[in-house]
Amino acid sequence: MSRTTLGSCALIACLTLAMGASAAESLTDGFDGGSLRAGWEWWQEPGDWDVGDTEAGWLTIQADLNRNLWQADTTTRLFQAVPDAPFDVETHLATTFDGNSIVGGLVAMSKADDNWVTLKFWGHGDGTAQLQYQTKGNENGPGLVGAAPGSASADGTADVYMRLAKDGDSYTSYWKLAEGDDWTVVGPTEFALTPPIELSLYAGVDGAAGEMLAQFEYFRDNITPFDVEPAGKLATTWGRLRTR
């Protein structure tokens, strides 16, 4: 057996082990094709939502009334349950709102603990808004904040990119106002959550009156951007090696 063949076999073995260890389904959903990808579940499904009907390539939620995420989880959430492992997810939220208090954003939720870490967009009846980084009923702990500097909006609309990452018990959030901007960091905060963790998009109107149209362009898994298919990838790699 030649050195080239031996080297190729060794590389294939390494690739097989690496892919087997890292093989995973991506959490990413581009909200294309008119339906949600498999793996999503609703907590208190809203009465009016669609994928692609209101705007192609976007998840649109007409937020329900009397929904909030502060001292209790009463909001509408679209979630994927994940084990106790690192994650790094992001979304793009575009919203128009008119109400005393509206909420929307990203949250890592533990039903076992009845607690969470959230990067929350919070809008008010006067059209102003800000980003908050909170756990349940708390925005004053280490790394948390009730108004992220520079995040304010004042016209009843918002267009914001939001990101939440976990490494052990450390949670860090990020935001930016345009796709090409650098991320602004909020946190980190150290907070233990019992798995499974429900990684969620959410929206709600906190009260009996008001409106919020929340649109999410995507939900992106930055660790596994697309589904890993070890067999297909291995065959492609082996074909390339054989042609050298």
C-alpha positions in Angstrom: 0.0 0.0 0.0 1.4 3.4 -1.0 2.0 6.2 1.4 -0.7 8.2 -0.4 -3.2 5.5 0.1 -2.2 5.1 3.8 -2.4 8.8 4.3 -5.9 8.9 2.6 -7.1 6.0 4.8 -5.8 7.8 7.9 -7.5 11.0 6.9 -10.8 9.2 6.2 -10.6 7.5 9.6 -10.1 10.9 11.3 -12.9 12.4 9.3 -15.2 9.6 10.2 -14.4 9.9 13.9 -14.8 13.7 13.8 -18.0 13.6 12.0 -19.5 10.9 14.2 -18.6 13.0 17.2 -20.0 16.2 15.8 -22.9 14.9 13.8 -26.0 16.8 14.8 -29.1 18.4 13.5 -28.9 22.1 13.1 -31.4 24.3 14.9 -31.3 26.7 11.9 -34.6 27.7 10.2 -34.6 30.3 7.4 -38.4 30.4 7.5 -38.5 29.6 3.8 -40.9 27.2 2.1 -44.1 28.1 3.9 -43.7 26.0 7.0 -41.6 25.5 10.1 -38.8 23.0 10.1 -39.2 19.9 12.2 -38.3 20.3 15.8 -40.2 23.5 16.6 -43.0 23.4 19.3 -45.4 26.1 20.5 -45.9 27.2 24.1 -49.3 29.0 24.0 -49.5 29.1 20.2 -50.7 32.5 19.0 -54.1 32.9 17.3 -52.6 34.5 14.2 -49.2 33.5 12.8 -47.7 32.4 9.5 -44.5 31.4 7.7 -44.1 33.3 4.4 -47.8 34.4 3.9 -47.5 37.9 5.3 -43.9 38.3 4.0 -41.9 35.7 2.1 -39.1 34.2 4.1 -40.3 35.5 7.4 -42.1 34.1 10.5 -44.9 36.6 11.3 -46.6 36.6 14.7 -49.5 38.9 15.5 -48.9 39.0 19.3 -51.6 37.9 21.6 -52.8 40.1 24.5 -52.0 39.4 28.1 -48.6 37.8 27.3 -45.4 38.7 29.1 -42.1 37.3 30.3 -41.0 38.8 33.5 -42.2 37.3 36.8 -44.0 34.5 35.0 -43.8 32.9 31.6 -47.2 33.9 30.1 -45.9 34.7 26.7 -46.2 33.0 23.4 -43.0 31.0 22.6 -41.8 29.0 19.6 -39.1 26.7 20.9 -36.7 23.9 20.2 -35.6 21.8 23.2 -31.8 21.2 23.6 -29.7 19.3 26.1 -27.1 20.8 28.4 -24.6 21.8 25.7 -23.0 25.0 24.3 -25.2 27.0 21.9 -25.0 30.2 19.9 -28.1 31.3 18.2 -29.3 34.5 16.6 -32.4 36.1 15.0 -33.5 39.2 13.2 -36.6 40.9 14.7 -38.6 43.5 12.8 -41.6 44.9 14.7 -44.2 47.6 14.8 -46.1 48.1 18.0 -48.7 50.2 19.8 -49.3 49.3 23.4 -48.4 50.0 27.0 -45.9 47.1 27.2 -44.9 44.7 24.4 -42.1 42.1 24.5 -40.2 40.0 22.1 -36.9 38.3 21.6 -34.7 35.3 22.4 -34.9 33.2 25.6 -33.3 30.1 27.0 -36.0 28.6 29.2 -35.8 25.8 31.8 -39.3 24.5 32.7 -37.7 22.4 35.5 -36.4 25.6 37.2 -39.2 27.9 36.0 -36.5 30.3 35.1 -34.7 31.7 32.1 -32.1 34.0 30.5 -33.5 36.4 27.9 -32.5 39.2 25.6 -35.8 41.0 25.5 -37.1 43.8 23.3 -39.4 45.9 25.5 -41.7 48.5 23.9 -43.9 51.1 25.5 -47.1 53.0 24.7 -45.2 56.2 23.8 -43.4 54.4 21.0 -40.1 54.1 22.9 -38.3 50.8 23.5 -35.1 49.3 24.8 -33.3 46.0 25.0 -33.1 44.2 28.3 -31.0 41.3 29.6 -32.8 39.4 32.3 -33.5 36.3 34.3 -36.9 35.7 35.9 -38.0 38.9 37.6 -34.4 40.1 37.7 -32.4 42.6 35.7 -29.9 43.7 38.4 -27.6 40.7 38.8 -24.1 40.5 37.4 -24.1 41.0 33.6 -27.9 41.8 33.5 -29.3 45.2 32.5 -32.7 46.8 32.3 -31.7 49.1 29.4 -28.8 48.1 27.2 -26.9 51.3 26.3 -27.5 52.5 22.8 -30.4 50.2 22.1 -33.3 52.6 22.4 -36.0 53.1 19.8 -38.5 55.9 19.8 -41.0 55.6 16.9 -43.0 52.4 17.6 -40.9 50.3 15.2 -37.7 48.4 15.6 -35.3 46.4 13.4 -32.7 44.6 15.6 -30.5 41.6 15.3 -30.3 39.6 18.5 -28.0 36.7 19.7 -27.7 34.5 22.7 -24.9 32.1 23.5 -24.2 29.6 26.2 -20.9 28.1 27.4 -21.3 26.0 30.6 -23.4 28.2 33.0 -22.2 31.4 31.3 -24.7 33.2 29.0 -23.8 36.1 26.8 -26.1 38.2 24.6 -25.4 40.4 21.6 -27.3 42.9 19.5 -26.8 45.1 16.4 -29.0 47.3 14.3 -27.8 46.3 10.8 -26.5 43.1 9.4 -23.0 44.5 8.6 -22.6 46.1 12.1 -20.3 44.6 14.8 -22.1 42.9 17.6 -22.6 44.8 20.9 -22.1 42.5 23.9 -24.5 42.4 26.8 -23.4 40.2 29.7 -22.2 37.7 30.4 -24.1 36.4 33.3 -23.5 33.2 35.2 -26.7 31.3 35.7 -27.4 27.6 36.1 -30.4 26.2 34.2 -31.6 22.6 34.4 -31.9 21.0 30.9 -33.6 20.5 28.7 -33.4 24.1 27.7 -36.1 25.5 25.4 -34.4 27.9 23.0 -37.3 30.2 22.0 -38.5 33.1 19.9 -41.3 34.9 21.6 -43.7 37.9 21.4 -46.5 39.3 23.4 -48.6 42.3 24.5 -48.5 42.7 28.3 -52.1 43.9 28.9 -55.6 43.8 27.6 -55.1 46.3 24.8 -52.4 47.1 22.2 -50.8 45.6 19.1 -47.5 44.0 18.1 -46.6 42.7 14.7 -43.4 40.6 15.3 -41.5 39.3 12.3 -38.5 37.0 12.6 -36.4 36.6 9.4 -34.5 33.5 10.6 -33.3 31.5 13.5 -29.7 30.7 13.0 -27.5 28.1 14.8 -24.0 29.5 14.7 -22.4 26.3 16.0 -24.1 23.9 13.5 -25.3 26.2 10.7 -26.8 23.3 8.7 -27.7 19.7 9.3 -24.6 17.5 9.4 -24.8 14.5 7.1 -21.7 12.4 7.8 -22.3 9.8 5.1 -22.7 12.3 2.3 -19.8 14.4 3.4 -17.6 11.4 3.8 -18.4 10.2 0.3 -17.6 13.6 -1.2 -14.3 13.8 0.7 -13.3 10.3 -0.4 -14.1 11.2 -4.0 -11.9 14.2 -3.8 -9.0 12.2 -2.3 -9.2 9.6 -5.0 -8.8 12.1 -7.8 -5.5 13.5 -6.4 
